[in-house]
Amino acid sequence: MQQASIPLAEKLRPYNLDGYLGQDHLVGEGAILRKSIEGGQVPSMILWGPPGVGKTTLASLISHTLVKPFYTLSAVSSGVKDVRSVIQKARESGGNAILFIDEIHRFSKSQQDSLLGAVEKGIITLIGATTENPSFEVISPLLSRCQVYILKPLDEKQMMVLLERGREELGKDTGKKVVISETEALFRISGGDARKLLNALELSVYATAGKKVVVTNDLVLSVIQQNLALYDKAGEMHYDVISAFIKSIRGSDPNAAVYYLARMIEGGEDPKFIARRLVILASEDIGNANPNALLLAASCFQAVNMIGMPESRIILSQTAIYLAASPKSNTAYLAINQAQDLVRKTGDQPVPLSLRNAPTRLMKETGYGKDYKYSHSYENHFAIQEFLPDALTGTTLYQPGENAREKEMRARLKSLWKEKYGY
C-alpha cells in the first residue's frame, strides 16, 4: 500500500488551542499566551524551541483564533523583496495582519531590518520561529519589539496522546488494525519532536503488509534505517549529522569531518550554526593541547558572519580540517564539570580573608585582604599562598593531559606547587 500524499503530521495539525499538545506553560488554562490570544491581542513574538514542538502550528492557531490575515514566509527562500510585498499587502488590507517567518534566524541583518517599521507601527504582528538562541540570531532592535516564548520538547505523556491520535488516523487511512506494542524506539528516535514521532509511526505502518500492524521497537528501527533519506528530507537528520561531524573531528578524522560538513552545506544548514559548534569543540575537545584551535575557530565564526555563503564553506573546511588534525584534550571541560559539581555539593564556601576585597576601613580592620601576596612582587611572579576556601584546600580539579603542551603545563605547575596538588 502506498503512503498517503499528505503526511500524518499535517493531517493531525490541530485547529484550536484545546487540541494543541504541549507548551502548557504558554497556552494551558490561564497561561500568559493563552490569555493574550483569548483576549484578541497578541504581541509580536519569537517562538524559540527545538524542531517539531509546535511553533508553526501555534502561529497558525493564533491567526485562526484572531481571524486576521495570515502570511507565511520561509527565511530559507525569502528575501527583503518578499517581506516588503507582504507588508504592502498588509497595509492595503488595513494593517494588523500576522506575518509568520519560519527559521527567522536565517534572515540577514538587512532582511530583519526591513521588518522593523511595520512591526513598530502595528501593520504586522510578527511571529518568528527559530531553533537557535534569538539573543544571538535576531537583531537587538527587532528583538526588543518582540516577546520571546520558549517552547519545550513534548514529554512522554503528550507523545502517548499523539501516538494514539496517529494510530487512529492511520487505521482509517489504511484499513489496517494498528497496534502499538512498544514505544521505546519511537520515543528515542523522536526526542520530543512531534513530527519525527508521527513520521516514524507512519513509515512503520506503511512498510508492513497485511491487515494488522504491530508496532514494535525492532520494526521501527529497521524501517527508519531503510528510510534515512526520506527522514532527512525535512531536515530531521539535522542533529544526527552535526553529531557525526563533531564526533569525526573529536576522533581526528578530517576526511569524515569534511564529508559531514558537505552534507550540512548541501542541506542548507546555517553556516553560523556550524561555526558556533566549532568554537565550542575547539575548547571542549582540544583545549590547551593546542590553544591556537580556539583562536582559529573564533576567527572562523567572525569570518563566516562577515563573508556569508558560498565562500564561507572554504573557511569552515579549513577550520574543520585543522581541528580534526589537532592533538586532543578535554581537560578544561572535565575541570569545569568537576568544579561545578564540587560547588553544588559543598555550597558557597567562605573566600579566604586574604583574597577578599577591602574597599572600606572596617573591612581592613576585620582582616579583609590581610597577608595577601601580590604575585608580581615575587620571583617568577609567584608566591605560595592559599587560594581555595579552607574546607577545599589541596583539591585538584584540573589534571593536564598527556600531550606536549599540557605536559609543559604540568611540569610548571609541579615546580610551583610542589606536592600540593599532586602534579
MARKOL-207262 format. One record per residue (C-alpha): z, y, x. Coordinates in steps of 0.05 Angstrom, whole numbers, padded with zeros to 5 digits, always signed. Each point is the difference from the previous one (the first is absolute). Layout:
N
ZYX
...
END
This chain:
423
+00000+00000+00000
-00019+00069+00027
+00053+00052+00012
+00002+00056-00051
-00037+00064+00019
+00060+00044-00017
+00058-00016+00048
+00064-00024-00031
+00039+00058+00029
-00046+00048-00036
+00005-00037-00066
+00076+00002+00002
+00004+00074+00017
+00049+00028-00052
-00017+00058-00047
+00070+00026-00013
+00065+00009+00039
+00035-00057-00036
-00051-00049+00028
+00006+00028+00071
+00037-00046+00049
+00046+00025+00055
+00020+00069+00023
+00059+00003-00049
+00030+00055+00044
-00059+00044-00019
-00024-00022-00069
+00056-00043-00028
+00039+00025-00060
+00030+00068+00016
-00033+00003+00070
-00023+00067+00027
-00076-00011-00003
+00002-00033-00068
+00037+00060-00027
-00054+00046+00027
-00056-00042-00029
+00034-00006-00068
+00013+00075+00002
-00074+00013+00008
+00005+00034+00067
-00007-00033+00068
-00003+00034+00068
-00053-00011+00052
+00023-00060+00038
-00011-00049+00057
+00012-00073-00016
+00020-00034+00065
+00006-00075+00005
-00031-00064+00026
-00064-00029-00031
+00002-00032-00069
+00064+00032-00027
-00032+00039-00056
-00020+00068+00028
-00068+00003-00033
+00027-00031-00064
+00056+00051-00004
-00049+00058+00009
-00044-00028-00056
+00060-00009-00046
+00022+00072+00012
-00069+00025-00020
-00004-00046-00061
+00070+00021-00023
-00012+00074+00009
-00071-00003-00029
-00029+00044+00055
-00069-00002+00034
+00005-00050+00057
-00042+00001+00063
+00002-00051+00055
-00022+00007+00072
+00006-00047+00059
+00016+00033+00066
-00043-00053+00034
-00065+00021-00033
+00013+00072-00025
-00004+00066+00036
+00013+00074-00012
-00062+00006-00044
+00027-00053-00047
+00068+00033-00003
-00031+00068-00017
-00044-00033-00053
+00061-00030-00035
+00038+00066+00004
-00059+00037-00031
-00003-00051-00057
+00075+00007-00011
-00006+00076-00001
-00057-00003-00051
+00040-00046-00045
+00059+00048-00001
+00038-00026+00060
+00061-00045-00001
-00040-00062+00018
+00027-00057+00042
-00034-00017+00066
+00018-00067+00031
-00018-00009+00073
+00008-00070+00027
+00017-00006+00074
+00012+00074+00006
+00024-00010+00072
-00073-00011+00019
-00018+00072-00021
-00010+00047+00058
+00038+00066+00005
-00060+00039-00028
-00006-00048-00058
+00073+00007-00016
-00005+00076+00007
-00053+00000-00054
+00052-00024-00050
+00052+00053+00012
-00024+00056-00045
-00013-00044-00060
+00067-00035+00007
+00037+00066+00007
-00034+00032-00061
+00010-00062-00043
-00075-00012-00009
+00014-00072+00020
+00061-00043+00004
-00009-00039+00064
+00021-00073+00005
-00011-00026+00070
+00011-00073+00019
+00016-00021+00071
+00025-00059+00039
+00018+00046+00059
+00059+00046+00010
-00023+00066-00034
+00043+00040+00049
-00052-00018+00054
-00063-00006-00042
+00003+00056-00051
-00004+00073+00023
+00064+00039-00009
-00027+00053-00050
-00025-00055-00046
+00062-00044+00009
+00045+00059-00018
-00037+00006-00067
+00010-00074-00017
+00057-00044-00018
+00002-00064+00042
+00017-00064-00037
+00013-00063+00039
-00024-00065-00032
+00031-00067+00020
-00029-00070+00005
+00010-00043-00062
+00061-00045+00002
-00001-00074-00017
+00021+00010-00072
-00056+00050-00012
-00051-00046+00034
+00022-00058-00045
-00016+00044-00061
-00067+00017+00030
-00016-00072+00015
+00015-00019-00072
-00047+00054-00025
-00053-00025+00048
+00010-00072-00019
-00009+00016-00074
-00062+00043+00012
-00032-00053+00045
+00014-00053-00052
-00039+00040-00052
-00057+00016+00048
-00010-00071+00026
+00023-00044-00058
+00043-00037+00051
+00074-00015-00005
+00030+00038+00059
+00067-00023+00027
+00035+00036+00057
+00046-00052+00031
+00014+00035+00067
+00001+00074+00017
+00023+00005+00073
-00071+00004+00028
-00022+00051-00053
+00060+00044+00016
-00008-00007+00075
-00075+00018-00003
+00010+00059-00046
+00060+00032+00034
+00016+00041-00062
-00073+00020-00010
-00019-00012-00074
-00075+00000+00012
+00007-00050+00057
+00044-00045-00043
-00049-00001-00058
-00060-00010+00045
+00033-00061+00032
+00017-00029-00068
-00071+00013-00026
-00033-00031+00060
+00044-00061-00006
-00016-00011-00073
-00075+00010+00006
-00003-00045+00061
+00029-00059-00038
-00043-00046-00044
+00024-00032-00064
+00035+00023-00063
+00068+00007+00033
+00019+00040+00062
+00067-00011+00034
+00012+00057+00048
+00038-00025+00061
+00015+00028+00069
-00051-00046+00032
-00054+00019-00050
+00011+00075+00010
+00001-00004+00076
-00063-00043+00004
-00038+00044-00049
+00020+00065+00035
-00022-00029+00068
-00068-00015-00029
-00007+00070-00030
+00022+00046+00056
-00063+00041-00004
+00008+00012-00074
+00073+00016+00011
-00019+00051+00052
-00052+00035-00042
+00049+00048-00032
+00039+00012+00064
+00053-00052-00016
-00003-00029+00071
+00019+00068+00027
+00069-00021+00023
-00023-00067+00027
-00054+00031+00044
+00046+00055+00027
+00052-00054+00014
-00052-00042+00038
-00021+00063+00039
+00072+00016+00021
+00016-00072+00018
-00064-00005+00042
+00020+00061+00040
+00072-00025+00007
-00029-00067+00023
-00042+00035+00054
-00068-00020-00030
-00047+00061+00003
-00058-00041-00028
+00037-00018-00065
+00028+00071-00003
-00070+00032+00001
-00025-00051-00050
+00054+00017-00051
-00009+00074+00015
-00074-00008-00018
+00020-00036-00064
+00043+00059-00021
-00052+00052+00019
-00055-00037-00037
+00046-00007-00060
+00011+00076-00003
+00072+00000+00025
+00029+00069+00013
-00004+00010+00076
+00065+00040-00001
+00036-00060-00029
-00026-00043+00058
+00018+00052+00052
+00070+00008-00028
+00012-00075+00005
-00023+00002+00073
+00052+00054+00015
+00055-00043-00029
-00025-00062+00037
-00003+00037+00067
+00075+00012-00004
+00022-00063-00037
-00040-00052+00040
-00015+00034+00067
+00053+00053+00009
+00025+00011+00070
-00042-00057+00028
-00055+00053+00000
+00023+00069-00024
-00072+00025+00003
-00015-00043-00061
+00038+00046-00046
-00033+00061+00031
-00070-00029-00011
+00016-00023-00071
+00028+00069-00018
-00062+00033+00030
-00043-00049-00040
+00034+00021-00065
-00012+00074+00016
-00072-00012+00019
-00014-00040-00063
+00027+00057-00041
-00044+00050+00037
-00064-00040+00006
-00006-00043-00063
-00048-00057-00012
-00045-00030+00024
+00017+00022+00071
+00074-00017-00008
-00018-00074+00001
-00013+00007+00076
+00068+00033+00011
+00034-00054-00041
-00036-00054+00038
+00020+00029+00068
+00073+00004-00021
+00002-00069-00032
-00029-00031+00063
+00047+00037+00046
+00061-00020-00041
-00022-00072-00004
-00010-00004+00075
+00067+00034+00016
+00063-00037+00020
+00046-00011-00059
+00073+00015-00013
+00039+00007-00065
+00066+00020+00033
+00001+00070-00030
-00011-00030-00069
+00056-00051+00011
+00047+00053+00028
-00004+00046-00060
+00006-00060-00048
+00063-00023+00035
+00028+00071+00004
-00010+00011-00075
+00031-00067-00015
+00059+00018+00044
+00009+00067-00037
-00001-00035-00067
+00053-00050+00023
+00046+00048+00037
-00008+00064-00041
+00005+00070+00028
+00039-00010+00064
+00031+00064+00028
-00041+00033+00055
+00039+00005+00066
+00034+00068+00006
-00035+00013+00066
-00068-00001-00035
+00018+00044-00059
-00026+00070-00006
+00054+00054+00007
-00025+00065-00030
+00069+00026-00018
+00064+00012+00039
+00040-00047-00044
-00049-00056+00014
+00006+00011+00075
+00075+00000-00005
-00001-00066-00037
-00041-00033+00054
-00071+00007-00024
-00047-00003+00060
+00057-00012+00049
-00017-00042+00061
-00074-00001-00017
-00041-00009+00063
-00066+00040+00001
-00047-00052+00030
-00044+00049+00038
+00060+00023+00040
+00006-00068+00033
-00039-00039+00052
-00062-00032-00030
+00015+00038-00064
+00049-00053-00022
+00075-00008-00008
+00039-00059-00027
+00031+00017-00067
+00008-00030-00069
-00052+00018-00052
+00013-00052-00054
+00059+00003-00049
+00062-00034+00028
-00007-00060-00046
-00071-00013+00024
+00008+00011+00075
-00044-00046+00041
-00045-00019-00059
-00071-00015+00024
-00054+00016-00051
-00060+00008+00046
-00023-00059+00042
-00060+00017+00044
-00058-00048-00005
-00029-00044+00054
-00059+00045+00017
-00012+00043+00061
+00021+00067-00029
+00062-00025-00035
+00021-00040+00061
+00002+00066+00036
+00041+00030-00057
+00048-00059+00003
+00009+00009+00075
+00014+00074-00008
+00050-00011-00057
+00035-00054+00041
+00007+00046+00060
+00030+00054-00044
+00045-00039-00046
+00017-00059+00046
+00027-00057-00043
+00019+00041-00061
-00060-00018-00043
-00019-00065+00034
-00065+00025+00028
END
